Amino acid sequence: MTGKLKKKESSGRIYLLKEITERRTKQGKPYLALILGTAEEEIEGRIWDMELKSLPGLASGDPVKASGTSSVYRERTQLIIDGIEKITHGVDPRQLYPSSAIPENRLREEFSQRVSGLEEPLLRALFREMERESSLMEAFFIAPAAVTMHHARIGGLAEHSLAVCRFAEAVADIHTWLNRDLLNAGCLLHDIGKIREYELAGDFRFSLEGKLLGHIILGVEMVREWINSVPGFPNRLAMDLLHIILSHHGELEYGSPKVPSTPEALVIHYADDLDAKMDMVKTANADPDAVEAYVRGMRRSFLFNRDEIRAPESEVAEDAQPGTHSRDEDDQGKLF
């Protein structure tokens, strides 16, 4: 069952157990307080007259199936649980975590089109090395692009990487001298290390590799391995591609080991930064009635114009309609 839990609904659903703690009522009776998550919402759970030791093996981060009856307590949805069990296999993470609004098949299709559209055969060969690792490809289309700030959702990494491709492509339509193959490959791979940097464990969180190495170093390591598997891969092309990964954060103080020193690396840095910031603004703009929202990742508020800008028909001058000339145009030869 999907969708938000309704008041007085009695059913069993799959949840992500985000938190479980033992508490006591004013009368001293034990009960368990839970925080349960789905892709759509986070709710509180209660198991009355129960101690934590009665549920061995159940811990934060576990997928669980919980049944009970929902209610509203202090304006928050609460599930009074009468049964709960851990699920050990067969759970689609899209049931438990926020997911990209773009279907996975569309993300996969665009990824494949961009790879097959590369003119440099050795770059296509590099991606074939990547695609041979089926578990890695599965992870690419599931991984988030961040823990909290931007594209923090299932499929967020693929969604973000492809959006960066489109931004870079728009720049290349103006600056036609740029290397489009290098732009596309660099955009698709600039954040590839995030596959190993993050893990799904109760929430989006950093893996041990992510904490100690980070996605830039991990990405360079992964791409260098694929490059070494392609016979005859040009040394300069390899350096250009690895430089994009190393420099995409743009500034040393933002964790970038190198600043962008090739035109393609510069474009990808700004495309990456712009797409991330636009996603933060869009996420903060979730309330369709709000005219202002604070974007935590940028530490400032943004204003939104909710008015429809449309001139009333009575204000549209007849002499300003297509195919006619205004008085100003007749008198002065141009419009201001």
QUIVENBEL-V158656 format. One record per helix or strand of 2 or more residues. SS is the DSSP state (@ for helix, = for strand). FROM is the first residue (numbers start at 0). LEN is the number of residues. If there is no record, write none. Layout:
ss=SS from=FROM len=LEN
ss=SS from=FROM len=LEN
//
This chain:
ss== from=9 len=15
ss== from=29 len=8
ss== from=41 len=7
ss=@ from=51 len=3
ss== from=62 len=11
ss== from=75 len=11
ss=@ from=92 len=3
ss=@ from=103 len=13
ss=@ from=120 len=12
ss=@ from=133 len=7
ss=@ from=155 len=19
ss=@ from=179 len=10
ss=@ from=193 len=4
ss== from=197 len=3
ss== from=203 len=3
ss=@ from=207 len=5
ss=@ from=214 len=14
ss=@ from=234 len=13
ss=@ from=251 len=3
ss=@ from=262 len=22
ss== from=291 len=4
ss=@ from=295 len=3
ss== from=299 len=4
ss=@ from=312 len=3
ss=@ from=317 len=3
ss=@ from=326 len=6
//
